[in-house]
Amino acid sequence: MLLLTDCRTGTLLRRYKRFLADVLLADGQSLTVHCPNSGSMRGCSTPGSPVLISRSDNLQRKYPWTLEMIQEDGIWIGVHTGRTNHLVREALENGVIDDFGALRSITPEVKVSANSRLDFRLATAAGTVYLEVKNCSLAENGVALFPDAVTERGAKHLRELVQLAADGYGATVLFCVQRSDAARCAPAAAIDPVYADTVAWAAGRGVRFLAYRAEVCPQAVTIREKIPFYPAGYSTDCL
C-alpha cells in the first residue's frame, strides 16, 4: 500500500509542456506543479477534473508540488509513473503478485545492454526472471490500454526481453493498471500499432504478459488483483 502524505486536493486547470500542470486550490490559489508522466495522459487530463497533489520535502525543487492522481467520471486514476515500481515491488513482496512462486531476491534497475535497463530481476526457484513494469492509466470501455502515446522505448524493451527469453531466462512485462474501471488489459493498437505488433510478436517468442489492477483513492494506492491481458488485442470475441 502506497500511503500518500502531505497532500492537497484541487482542480486541474491545464497540463502542458509534458511535465507541468496548473492546479487551482480550494482557497483560490493557483499552483504550477510537476507532472511525473511522459505520456499523453489521454483520458486523465481533462481541465476541471479533481486532482490530488503531494508536496516534496526536497528544498532544491523548482516545483515542490507533484501531481499524483486525477479523477475522471468519478474514478481516481494514478498518473505518477514514478510510484509504479514501488507498488509492484510491494505486491511481489506481499505475495499479491504470485505468478513467480517464492521469491529469493528482487533486484531493481538491472542493466541488460549498453544503453538499457529493465525494472527488476527476480531470483525464483525456477530460475532468473527479468521483469519490466508499465504504468497504465488509459482505459476505454472497460479495457485498460497501453501505451497512451507512441513508445519506441517500450518496443525496445520487448525486443530485449525476447533475447533474454531466447537465452533461457524468464522474461515478463507487467502492466500496473492504476484505475478501478478496467476489467481487462490490451495493447493500444490504435495509438501505437508498432508496439501492439511487437507485443504479439514477443508473446509468441516466450515473453509473458501480466496485468494487475490497483485500487486508487486519495488516501492510498494498492495493487489488488490480476486481470486478463490479451497480447493480440482485445475484442468482444475475447469474452
Secondary structure, 3 states (H helix, E strand, C coil): CEECCCEEEEEEEEEECCCEEEEEECCCCEEEEECCCCCCCCCCCCCCCEEEEEECCCCCCCCCEEEEEEEECCEEEECCHHHHHHHHHHHHHCCCCCCCCCEEEEEEEEEEECCEEEEEEEEECCEEEEEEEEEECEEECCEEEECCCCCHHHHHHHHHHHHHHHCCCEEEEEEEECCCCCCEEEECCCCCHHHHHHHHHHHCCCCEEEEEEEEEECCEEEEEEEECECCCCCCHHHC
